[in-house]
Amino acid sequence: MIAENTQTQMRKGILEYCILSIISKGEIYASDIIGELKKAELLVVEGTLYPLLTRLKNNGLLSYSWKESTSGPPRKYYQITVEGTAVLEKLDITWKELLYAVETSLFGRK
């Protein structure tokens, strides 16, 4: 049980980073974000993704636009903002620092 809680917290901690990284590659529809996360074996459901996208948008890191769909109602496509890109760059640095710290602690790498 303790390991599962820790694993969940670790995944939650990197989810925003992964989502910003995915969106930084170009505008994308929410279900395609879920598909990208699945490919990376980071499983996320819509009930987790949508509140996170809303929070990132409310914090000025994402914007969205509506586009017509050939198979139903218009779709909301997300884009990263300039501020989002700046945050992502900082997260890239933090990720590298954490990766170094973990590898050094676990494997004695220098």
N, CA, C and O atoms as a Tinker XYZ file with bonds, in Angstrom:
   440  protein
     1  N      0.816000   -1.195000    0.000000    73     2
     2  CA     0.000000    0.000000    0.000000    64     1     3
     3  C      0.864000    1.266000    0.000000    63     2     4     5
     4  O      0.558000    2.228000   -0.705000    81     3
     5  N      1.930000    1.264000    0.781000    73     3     6
     6  CA     2.817000    2.428000    0.833000    64     5     7
     7  C      3.472000    2.653000   -0.526000    63     6     8     9
     8  O      3.555000    3.785000   -1.002000    81     7
     9  N      3.935000    1.574000   -1.147000    73     7    10
    10  CA     4.573000    1.697000   -2.463000    64     9    11
    11  C      3.587000    2.239000   -3.489000    63    10    12    13
    12  O      3.953000    3.084000   -4.307000    81    11
    13  N      2.354000    1.770000   -3.461000    73    11    14
    14  CA     1.344000    2.234000   -4.418000    64    13    15
    15  C      1.071000    3.720000   -4.253000    63    14    16    17
    16  O      0.935000    4.438000   -5.244000    81    15
    17  N      0.989000    4.194000   -3.008000    73    15    18
    18  CA     0.764000    5.623000   -2.769000    64    17    19
    19  C      1.934000    6.449000   -3.286000    63    18    20    21
    20  O      1.738000    7.506000   -3.885000    81    19
    21  N      3.138000    5.970000   -3.055000    73    19    22
    22  CA     4.323000    6.677000   -3.528000    64    21    23
    23  C      4.363000    6.694000   -5.050000    63    22    24    25
    24  O      4.693000    7.716000   -5.653000    81    23
    25  N      4.030000    5.569000   -5.672000    73    23    26
    26  CA     4.004000    5.509000   -7.134000    64    25    27
    27  C      2.982000    6.498000   -7.696000    63    26    28    29
    28  O      3.256000    7.188000   -8.678000    81    27
    29  N      1.821000    6.564000   -7.081000    73    27    30
    30  CA     0.781000    7.490000   -7.528000    64    29    31
    31  C      1.262000    8.929000   -7.421000    63    30    32    33
    32  O      1.061000    9.719000   -8.343000    81    31
    33  N      1.891000    9.273000   -6.313000    73    31    34
    34  CA     2.392000   10.633000   -6.125000    64    33    35
    35  C      3.492000   10.970000   -7.134000    63    34    36    37
    36  O      3.558000   12.095000   -7.631000    81    35
    37  N      4.347000   10.005000   -7.433000    73    35    38
    38  CA     5.403000   10.231000   -8.422000    64    37    39
    39  C      4.793000   10.505000   -9.792000    63    38    40    41
    40  O      5.219000   11.423000  -10.493000    81    39
    41  N      3.804000    9.714000  -10.170000    73    39    42
    42  CA     3.152000    9.906000  -11.473000    64    41    43
    43  C      2.456000   11.254000  -11.547000    63    42    44    45
    44  O      2.564000   11.956000  -12.552000    81    43
    45  N      1.739000   11.621000  -10.484000    73    43    46
    46  CA     1.059000   12.914000  -10.460000    64    45    47
    47  C      2.061000   14.047000  -10.586000    63    46    48    49
    48  O      1.796000   15.053000  -11.244000    81    47
    49  N      3.197000   13.881000   -9.960000    73    47    50
    50  CA     4.212000   14.926000   -9.982000    64    49    51
    51  C      4.771000   15.214000  -11.360000    63    50    52    53
    52  O      5.165000   16.346000  -11.642000    81    51
    53  N      4.812000   14.225000  -12.211000    73    51    54
    54  CA     5.382000   14.454000  -13.547000    64    53    55
    55  C      4.319000   14.610000  -14.635000    63    54    56    57
    56  O      4.649000   14.879000  -15.790000    81    55
    57  N      3.060000   14.446000  -14.277000    73    55    58
    58  CA     1.996000   14.507000  -15.276000    64    57    59
    59  C      1.911000   15.865000  -15.960000    63    58    60    61
    60  O      1.827000   15.929000  -17.186000    81    59
    61  N      1.932000   16.948000  -15.193000    73    59    62
    62  CA     1.879000   18.283000  -15.795000    64    61    63
    63  C      3.053000   18.494000  -16.737000    63    62    64    65
    64  O      2.894000   19.040000  -17.829000    81    63
    65  N      4.217000   18.064000  -16.315000    73    63    66
    66  CA     5.418000   18.198000  -17.142000    64    65    67
    67  C      5.232000   17.459000  -18.467000    63    66    68    69
    68  O      5.527000   18.004000  -19.530000    81    67
    69  N      4.749000   16.237000  -18.404000    73    67    70
    70  CA     4.551000   15.448000  -19.622000    64    69    71
    71  C      3.499000   16.087000  -20.529000    63    70    72    73
    72  O      3.667000   16.128000  -21.748000    81    71
    73  N      2.427000   16.577000  -19.938000    73    71    74
    74  CA     1.364000   17.199000  -20.730000    64    73    75
    75  C      1.864000   18.464000  -21.408000    63    74    76    77
    76  O      1.609000   18.671000  -22.594000    81    75
    77  N      2.568000   19.306000  -20.678000    73    75    78
    78  CA     3.132000   20.514000  -21.304000    64    77    79
    79  C      4.092000   20.151000  -22.428000    63    78    80    81
    80  O      4.111000   20.803000  -23.473000    81    79
    81  N      4.877000   19.124000  -22.212000    73    79    82
    82  CA     5.827000   18.688000  -23.234000    64    81    83
    83  C      5.106000   18.208000  -24.492000    63    82    84    85
    84  O      5.507000   18.544000  -25.606000    81    83
    85  N      4.056000   17.432000  -24.317000    73    83    86
    86  CA     3.274000   16.939000  -25.464000    64    85    87
    87  C      2.662000   18.103000  -26.231000    63    86    88    89
    88  O      2.736000   18.153000  -27.459000    81    87
    89  N      2.054000   19.044000  -25.501000    73    87    90
    90  CA     1.375000   20.169000  -26.154000    64    89    91
    91  C      2.382000   21.107000  -26.813000    63    90    92    93
    92  O      2.046000   21.789000  -27.781000    81    91
    93  N      3.600000   21.150000  -26.305000    73    91    94
    94  CA     4.617000   22.039000  -26.886000    64    93    95
    95  C      4.985000   21.647000  -28.316000    63    94    96    97
    96  O      5.558000   22.451000  -29.051000    81    95
    97  N      4.659000   20.421000  -28.712000    73    95    98
    98  CA     4.990000   19.946000  -30.062000    64    97    99
    99  C      4.001000   20.454000  -31.108000    63    98   100   101
   100  O      4.240000   20.317000  -32.308000    81    99
   101  N      2.889000   21.039000  -30.657000    73    99   102
   102  CA     1.882000   21.561000  -31.576000    64   101   103
   103  C      0.500000   21.389000  -30.991000    63   102   104   105
   104  O      0.291000   20.590000  -30.078000    81   103
   105  N     -0.449000   22.150000  -31.530000    73   103   106
   106  CA    -1.798000   22.081000  -30.966000    64   105   107
   107  C     -2.333000   20.654000  -31.036000    63   106   108   109
   108  O     -2.033000   19.899000  -31.961000    81   107
   109  N     -3.133000   20.310000  -30.030000    73   107   110
   110  CA    -3.540000   18.919000  -29.897000    64   109   111
   111  C     -4.881000   18.835000  -29.182000    63   110   112   113
   112  O     -5.197000   19.655000  -28.319000    81   111
   113  N     -5.649000   17.847000  -29.551000    73   111   114
   114  CA    -6.957000   17.547000  -28.976000    64   113   115
   115  C     -6.761000   16.678000  -27.733000    63   114   116   117
   116  O     -5.833000   15.871000  -27.686000    81   115
   117  N     -7.624000   16.835000  -26.730000    73   115   118
   118  CA    -7.456000   16.141000  -25.445000    64   117   119
   119  C     -7.328000   14.624000  -25.594000    63   118   120   121
   120  O     -6.482000   14.017000  -24.937000    81   119
   121  N     -8.137000   14.009000  -26.430000    73   119   122
   122  CA    -8.037000   12.549000  -26.558000    64   121   123
   123  C     -6.711000   12.130000  -27.183000    63   122   124   125
   124  O     -6.228000   11.025000  -26.936000    81   123
   125  N     -6.125000   13.005000  -27.987000    73   123   126
   126  CA    -4.798000   12.709000  -28.547000    64   125   127
   127  C     -3.708000   12.827000  -27.475000    63   126   128   129
   128  O     -2.700000   12.123000  -27.527000    81   127
   129  N     -3.921000   13.724000  -26.502000    73   127   130
   130  CA    -2.992000   13.818000  -25.368000    64   129   131
   131  C     -3.031000   12.510000  -24.597000    63   130   132   133
   132  O     -1.989000   11.965000  -24.234000    81   131
   133  N     -4.227000   12.008000  -24.348000    73   131   134
   134  CA    -4.372000   10.721000  -23.652000    64   133   135
   135  C     -3.674000    9.621000  -24.429000    63   134   136   137
   136  O     -3.013000    8.770000  -23.835000    81   135
   137  N     -3.811000    9.625000  -25.755000    73   135   138
   138  CA    -3.136000    8.634000  -26.593000    64   137   139
   139  C     -1.626000    8.706000  -26.475000    63   138   140   141
   140  O     -0.956000    7.676000  -26.403000    81   139
   141  N     -1.086000    9.920000  -26.453000    73   139   142
   142  CA     0.365000   10.085000  -26.300000    64   141   143
   143  C      0.835000    9.585000  -24.939000    63   142   144   145
   144  O      1.877000    8.938000  -24.835000    81   143
   145  N      0.069000    9.885000  -23.901000    73   143   146
   146  CA     0.419000    9.413000  -22.565000    64   145   147
   147  C      0.351000    7.896000  -22.483000    63   146   148   149
   148  O      1.182000    7.270000  -21.825000    81   147
   149  N     -0.643000    7.296000  -23.155000    73   147   150
   150  CA    -0.755000    5.828000  -23.185000    64   149   151
   151  C      0.461000    5.210000  -23.858000    63   150   152   153
   152  O      0.993000    4.201000  -23.395000    81   151
   153  N      0.901000    5.829000  -24.967000    73   151   154
   154  CA     2.095000    5.317000  -25.654000    64   153   155
   155  C      3.294000    5.306000  -24.719000    63   154   156   157
   156  O      4.158000    4.434000  -24.808000    81   155
   157  N      3.336000    6.279000  -23.826000    73   155   158
   158  CA     4.434000    6.375000  -22.862000    64   157   159
   159  C      4.164000    5.537000  -21.611000    63   158   160   161
   160  O      4.925000    5.582000  -20.644000    81   159
   161  N      3.074000    4.774000  -21.645000    73   159   162
   162  CA     2.650000    3.927000  -20.524000    64   161   163
   163  C      2.367000    4.725000  -19.259000    63   162   164   165
   164  O      2.564000    4.238000  -18.146000    81   163
   165  N      1.903000    5.956000  -19.442000    73   163   166
   166  CA     1.449000    6.799000  -18.349000    64   165   167
   167  C     -0.057000    6.951000  -18.536000    63   166   168   169
   168  O     -0.520000    7.877000  -19.203000    81   167
   169  N     -0.812000    6.035000  -17.944000    73   167   170
   170  CA    -2.243000    5.960000  -18.184000    64   169   171
   171  C     -2.984000    7.041000  -17.408000    63   170   172   173
   172  O     -2.829000    7.178000  -16.194000    81   171
   173  N     -3.796000    7.807000  -18.141000    73   171   174
   174  CA    -4.570000    8.895000  -17.565000    64   173   175
   175  C     -5.968000    8.835000  -18.145000    63   174   176   177
   176  O     -6.140000    8.587000  -19.338000    81   175
   177  N     -6.962000    9.059000  -17.308000    73   175   178
   178  CA    -8.347000    9.077000  -17.773000    64   177   179
   179  C     -8.801000   10.523000  -17.965000    63   178   180   181
   180  O     -8.177000   11.453000  -17.455000    81   179
   181  N     -9.890000   10.701000  -18.705000    73   179   182
   182  CA   -10.394000   12.046000  -18.977000    64   181   183
   183  C    -10.703000   12.799000  -17.690000    63   182   184   185
   184  O    -10.495000   14.010000  -17.617000    81   183
   185  N    -11.198000   12.096000  -16.674000    73   183   186
   186  CA   -11.531000   12.729000  -15.402000    64   185   187
   187  C    -10.329000   13.321000  -14.694000    63   186   188   189
   188  O    -10.476000   14.188000  -13.833000    81   187
   189  N     -9.152000   12.863000  -15.046000    73   187   190
   190  CA    -7.911000   13.429000  -14.503000    64   189   191
   191  C     -7.377000   14.512000  -15.432000    63   190   192   193
   192  O     -6.904000   15.552000  -14.973000    81   191
   193  N     -7.454000   14.268000  -16.730000    73   191   194
   194  CA    -6.855000   15.175000  -17.709000    64   193   195
   195  C     -7.566000   16.522000  -17.783000    63   194   196   197
   196  O     -6.910000   17.563000  -17.739000    81   195
   197  N     -8.877000   16.521000  -17.895000    73   195   198
   198  CA    -9.589000   17.784000  -18.111000    64   197   199
   199  C     -9.405000   18.796000  -16.982000    63   198   200   201
   200  O     -9.172000   19.971000  -17.269000    81   199
   201  N     -9.500000   18.394000  -15.709000    73   199   202
   202  CA    -9.231000   19.382000  -14.649000    64   201   203
   203  C     -7.799000   19.912000  -14.699000    63   202   204   205
   204  O     -7.557000   21.082000  -14.403000    81   203
   205  N     -6.858000   19.056000  -15.071000    73   203   206
   206  CA    -5.465000   19.481000  -15.174000    64   205   207
   207  C     -5.291000   20.485000  -16.307000    63   206   208   209
   208  O     -4.605000   21.493000  -16.141000    81   207
   209  N     -5.911000   20.218000  -17.466000    73   207   210
   210  CA    -5.842000   21.153000  -18.589000    64   209   211
   211  C     -6.477000   22.491000  -18.207000    63   210   212   213
   212  O     -5.962000   23.550000  -18.566000    81   211
   213  N     -7.583000   22.440000  -17.488000    73   211   214
   214  CA    -8.244000   23.671000  -17.045000    64   213   215
   215  C     -7.335000   24.456000  -16.108000    63   214   216   217
   216  O     -7.223000   25.675000  -16.242000    81   215
   217  N     -6.689000   23.788000  -15.171000    73   215   218
   218  CA    -5.779000   24.465000  -14.251000    64   217   219
   219  C     -4.601000   25.089000  -15.005000    63   218   220   221
   220  O     -4.218000   26.225000  -14.728000    81   219
   221  N     -4.029000   24.347000  -15.953000    73   219   222
   222  CA    -2.910000   24.878000  -16.736000    64   221   223
   223  C     -3.357000   26.088000  -17.557000    63   222   224   225
   224  O     -2.607000   27.054000  -17.700000    81   223
   225  N     -4.566000   26.038000  -18.092000    73   223   226
   226  CA    -5.107000   27.169000  -18.852000    64   225   227
   227  C     -5.347000   28.358000  -17.942000    63   226   228   229
   228  O     -4.992000   29.486000  -18.285000    81   227
   229  N     -5.946000   28.117000  -16.782000    73   227   230
   230  CA    -6.211000   29.210000  -15.835000    64   229   231
   231  C     -4.928000   29.845000  -15.310000    63   230   232   233
   232  O     -4.931000   31.012000  -14.920000    81   231
   233  N     -3.843000   29.094000  -15.296000    73   231   234
   234  CA    -2.541000   29.616000  -14.874000    64   233   235
   235  C     -1.783000   30.287000  -16.017000    63   234   236   237
   236  O     -0.657000   30.749000  -15.835000    81   235
   237  N     -2.406000   30.338000  -17.199000    73   235   238
   238  CA    -1.793000   31.025000  -18.335000    64   237   239
   239  C     -0.768000   30.210000  -19.094000    63   238   240   241
   240  O     -0.039000   30.755000  -19.922000    81   239
   241  N     -0.696000   28.908000  -18.826000    73   239   242
   242  CA     0.308000   28.066000  -19.486000    64   241   243
   243  C     -0.193000   27.474000  -20.791000    63   242   244   245
   244  O      0.599000   27.089000  -21.651000    81   243
   245  N     -1.506000   27.402000  -20.936000    73   243   246
   246  CA    -2.135000   26.869000  -22.146000    64   245   247
   247  C     -3.217000   27.821000  -22.624000    63   246   248   249
   248  O     -3.759000   28.619000  -21.859000    81   247
   249  N     -3.512000   27.715000  -23.898000    73   247   250
   250  CA    -4.696000   28.356000  -24.462000    64   249   251
   251  C     -5.383000   27.292000  -25.306000    63   250   252   253
   252  O     -4.847000   26.202000  -25.505000    81   251
   253  N     -6.559000   27.612000  -25.794000    73   251   254
   254  CA    -7.233000   26.654000  -26.663000    64   253   255
   255  C     -8.038000   27.388000  -27.716000    63   254   256   257
   256  O     -8.342000   28.573000  -27.585000    81   255
   257  N     -8.369000   26.659000  -28.751000    73   255   258
   258  CA    -9.239000   27.184000  -29.803000    64   257   259
   259  C    -10.189000   26.073000  -30.221000    63   258   260   261
   260  O     -9.875000   24.887000  -30.116000    81   259
   261  N    -11.343000   26.480000  -30.691000    73   259   262
   262  CA   -12.338000   25.512000  -31.151000    64   261   263
   263  C    -12.165000   25.306000  -32.648000    63   262   264   265
   264  O    -11.979000   26.264000  -33.399000    81   263
   265  N    -12.229000   24.045000  -33.078000    73   263   266
   266  CA   -12.124000   23.720000  -34.499000    64   265   267
   267  C    -13.269000   22.792000  -34.877000    63   266   268   269
   268  O    -13.651000   21.905000  -34.114000    81   267
   269  N    -13.795000   23.011000  -36.043000    73   267   270
   270  CA   -14.868000   22.149000  -36.539000    64   269   271
   271  C    -14.338000   20.734000  -36.723000    63   270   272   273
   272  O    -13.174000   20.520000  -37.062000    81   271
   273  N    -15.222000   19.785000  -36.491000    73   271   274
   274  CA   -14.871000   18.378000  -36.657000    64   273   275
   275  C    -15.732000   17.778000  -37.753000    63   274   276   277
   276  O    -16.903000   18.132000  -37.891000    81   275
   277  N    -15.160000   16.877000  -38.528000    73   275   278
   278  CA   -15.930000   16.204000  -39.570000    64   277   279
   279  C    -16.790000   15.090000  -38.987000    63   278   280   281
   280  O    -17.676000   14.569000  -39.663000    81   279
   281  N    -16.530000   14.726000  -37.735000    73   279   282
   282  CA   -17.253000   13.596000  -37.146000    64   281   283
   283  C    -18.019000   13.963000  -35.872000    63   282   284   285
   284  O    -18.140000   13.141000  -34.963000    81   283
   285  N    -18.532000   15.185000  -35.805000    73   283   286
   286  CA   -19.298000   15.559000  -34.635000    64   285   287
   287  C    -19.173000   17.031000  -34.317000    63   286   288   289
   288  O    -18.905000   17.848000  -35.199000    81   287
   289  N    -19.369000   17.368000  -33.053000    73   287   290
   290  CA   -19.317000   18.784000  -32.662000    64   289   291
   291  C    -17.898000   19.339000  -32.741000    63   290   292   293
   292  O    -16.939000   18.577000  -32.870000    81   291
   293  N    -17.759000   20.668000  -32.663000    73   291   294
   294  CA   -16.422000   21.263000  -32.671000    64   293   295
   295  C    -15.576000   20.711000  -31.532000    63   294   296   297
   296  O    -16.097000   20.288000  -30.500000    81   295
   297  N    -14.270000   20.723000  -31.737000    73   295   298
   298  CA   -13.328000   20.189000  -30.755000    64   297   299
   299  C    -12.429000   21.298000  -30.230000    63   298   300   301
   300  O    -12.099000   22.249000  -30.938000    81   299
   301  N    -12.046000   21.148000  -28.977000    73   299   302
   302  CA   -11.159000   22.103000  -28.332000    64   301   303
   303  C     -9.718000   21.610000  -28.507000    63   302   304   305
   304  O     -9.369000   20.513000  -28.072000    81   303
   305  N     -8.895000   22.436000  -29.148000    73   303   306
   306  CA    -7.486000   22.111000  -29.357000    64   305   307
   307  C     -6.631000   23.010000  -28.477000    63   306   308   309
   308  O     -6.829000   24.224000  -28.431000    81   307
   309  N     -5.682000   22.404000  -27.784000    73   307   310
   310  CA    -4.834000   23.121000  -26.837000    64   309   311
   311  C     -3.510000   23.497000  -27.472000    63   310   312   313
   312  O     -2.958000   22.758000  -28.287000    81   311
   313  N     -3.003000   24.689000  -27.074000    73   311   314
   314  CA    -1.689000   25.165000  -27.488000    64   313   315
   315  C     -0.966000   25.650000  -26.235000    63   314   316   317
   316  O     -1.597000   26.094000  -25.276000    81   315
   317  N      0.344000   25.560000  -26.252000    73   315   318
   318  CA     1.134000   26.084000  -25.140000    64   317   319
   319  C      1.347000   27.580000  -25.370000    63   318   320   321
   320  O      1.524000   28.016000  -26.508000    81   319
   321  N      1.330000   28.355000  -24.302000    73   319   322
   322  CA     1.551000   29.796000  -24.402000    64   321   323
   323  C      3.041000   30.098000  -24.222000    63   322   324   325
   324  O      3.841000   29.209000  -23.933000    81   323
   325  N      3.387000   31.359000  -24.399000    73   323   326
   326  CA     4.774000   31.788000  -24.179000    64   325   327
   327  C      5.151000   31.509000  -22.725000    63   326   328   329
   328  O      6.241000   31.010000  -22.444000    81   327
   329  N      4.246000   31.834000  -21.807000    73   327   330
   330  CA     4.518000   31.564000  -20.394000    64   329   331
   331  C      4.639000   30.061000  -20.143000    63   330   332   333
   332  O      5.475000   29.626000  -19.351000    81   331
   333  N      3.805000   29.274000  -20.818000    73   331   334
   334  CA     3.888000   27.818000  -20.693000    64   333   335
   335  C      5.218000   27.283000  -21.176000    63   334   336   337
   336  O      5.786000   26.373000  -20.573000    81   335
   337  N      5.713000   27.848000  -22.264000    73   335   338
   338  CA     7.017000   27.434000  -22.789000    64   337   339
   339  C      8.130000   27.759000  -21.794000    63   338   340   341
   340  O      9.055000   26.967000  -21.609000    81   339
   341  N      8.038000   28.921000  -21.158000    73   339   342
   342  CA     9.048000   29.302000  -20.163000    64   341   343
   343  C      9.009000   28.349000  -18.973000    63   342   344   345
   344  O     10.054000   27.946000  -18.462000    81   343
   345  N      7.800000   27.989000  -18.531000    73   343   346
   346  CA     7.667000   27.042000  -17.420000    64   345   347
   347  C      8.218000   25.679000  -17.834000    63   346   348   349
   348  O      8.918000   25.029000  -17.058000    81   347
   349  N      7.907000   25.248000  -19.047000    73   347   350
   350  CA     8.400000   23.963000  -19.536000    64   349   351
   351  C      9.924000   23.934000  -19.563000    63   350   352   353
   352  O     10.528000   22.921000  -19.210000    81   351
   353  N     10.543000   25.018000  -19.974000    73   351   354
   354  CA    12.009000   25.081000  -19.982000    64   353   355
   355  C     12.568000   24.916000  -18.569000    63   354   356   357
   356  O     13.571000   24.229000  -18.377000    81   355
   357  N     11.930000   25.535000  -17.588000    73   355   358
   358  CA    12.367000   25.384000  -16.196000    64   357   359
   359  C     12.157000   23.946000  -15.721000    63   358   360   361
   360  O     12.996000   23.389000  -15.013000    81   359
   361  N     11.035000   23.357000  -16.115000    73   359   362
   362  CA    10.771000   21.969000  -15.735000    64   361   363
   363  C     11.773000   21.019000  -16.382000    63   362   364   365
   364  O     12.153000   20.015000  -15.779000    81   363
   365  N     12.205000   21.329000  -17.609000    73   363   366
   366  CA    13.244000   20.513000  -18.262000    64   365   367
   367  C     14.515000   20.502000  -17.421000    63   366   368   369
   368  O     15.133000   19.455000  -17.226000    81   367
   369  N     14.897000   21.672000  -16.926000    73   367   370
   370  CA    16.103000   21.772000  -16.098000    64   369   371
   371  C     15.906000   20.988000  -14.804000    63   370   372   373
   372  O     16.781000   20.228000  -14.388000    81   371
   373  N     14.756000   21.179000  -14.176000    73   371   374
   374  CA    14.467000   20.464000  -12.925000    64   373   375
   375  C     14.484000   18.962000  -13.140000    63   374   376   377
   376  O     15.009000   18.220000  -12.310000    81   375
   377  N     13.909000   18.506000  -14.257000    73   375   378
   378  CA    13.885000   17.071000  -14.545000    64   377   379
   379  C     15.307000   16.531000  -14.655000    63   378   380   381
   380  O     15.617000   15.479000  -14.096000    81   379
   381  N     16.164000   17.240000  -15.366000    73   379   382
   382  CA    17.556000   16.803000  -15.525000    64   381   383
   383  C     18.270000   16.758000  -14.178000    63   382   384   385
   384  O     19.041000   15.836000  -13.910000    81   383
   385  N     18.013000   17.751000  -13.335000    73   383   386
   386  CA    18.628000   17.763000  -12.005000    64   385   387
   387  C     18.135000   16.584000  -11.162000    63   386   388   389
   388  O     18.924000   15.928000  -10.482000    81   387
   389  N     16.832000   16.320000  -11.213000    73   387   390
   390  CA    16.277000   15.196000  -10.459000    64   389   391
   391  C     16.795000   13.864000  -10.980000    63   390   392   393
   392  O     17.130000   12.976000  -10.196000    81   391
   393  N     16.861000   13.725000  -12.288000    73   391   394
   394  CA    17.372000   12.500000  -12.889000    64   393   395
   395  C     18.811000   12.252000  -12.436000    63   394   396   397
   396  O     19.170000   11.133000  -12.071000    81   395
   397  N     19.626000   13.296000  -12.462000    73   395   398
   398  CA    21.010000   13.180000  -12.005000    64   397   399
   399  C     21.055000   12.766000  -10.534000    63   398   400   401
   400  O     21.819000   11.878000  -10.158000    81   399
   401  N     20.232000   13.413000   -9.706000    73   399   402
   402  CA    20.230000   13.126000   -8.271000    64   401   403
   403  C     19.805000   11.686000   -8.001000    63   402   404   405
   404  O     20.406000   11.005000   -7.171000    81   403
   405  N     18.774000   11.221000   -8.698000    73   403   406
   406  CA    18.301000    9.855000   -8.493000    64   405   407
   407  C     19.348000    8.837000   -8.980000    63   406   408   409
   408  O     19.661000    7.873000   -8.281000    81   407
   409  N     19.876000    9.067000  -10.175000    73   407   410
   410  CA    20.878000    8.140000  -10.706000    64   409   411
   411  C     22.122000    8.108000   -9.817000    63   410   412   413
   412  O     22.700000    7.044000   -9.592000    81   411
   413  N     22.530000    9.264000   -9.318000    73   411   414
   414  CA    23.696000    9.336000   -8.444000    64   413   415
   415  C     23.428000    8.602000   -7.133000    63   414   416   417
   416  O     24.279000    7.858000   -6.646000    81   415
   417  N     22.240000    8.816000   -6.567000    73   415   418
   418  CA    21.884000    8.166000   -5.295000    64   417   419
   419  C     21.768000    6.657000   -5.444000    63   418   420   421
   420  O     22.250000    5.903000   -4.599000    81   419
   421  N     21.134000    6.224000   -6.508000    73   419   422
   422  CA    20.866000    4.794000   -6.668000    64   421   423
   423  C     22.040000    4.027000   -7.226000    63   422   424   425
   424  O     22.295000    2.891000   -6.826000    81   423
   425  N     22.757000    4.640000   -8.148000    73   423   426
   426  CA    23.763000    3.889000   -8.883000    64   425   427
   427  C     25.175000    4.423000   -8.688000    63   426   428   429
   428  O     26.120000    3.884000   -9.265000    81   427
   429  N     25.334000    5.456000   -7.899000    73   427   430
   430  CA    26.648000    6.008000   -7.646000    64   429   431
   431  C     27.262000    6.686000   -8.857000    63   430   432   433
   432  O     28.482000    6.833000   -8.931000    81   431
   433  N     26.428000    7.104000   -9.817000    73   431   434
   434  CA    26.948000    7.786000  -11.026000    64   433   435
   435  C     27.379000    9.182000  -10.683000    63   434   436   437
   436  O     26.803000    9.838000   -9.816000    81   435
   437  N     28.398000    9.626000  -11.375000    73   435   438
   438  CA    28.901000   10.980000  -11.142000    64   437   439
   439  C     28.975000   11.740000  -12.429000    63   438   440
   440  O     29.376000   12.904000  -12.437000    81   439
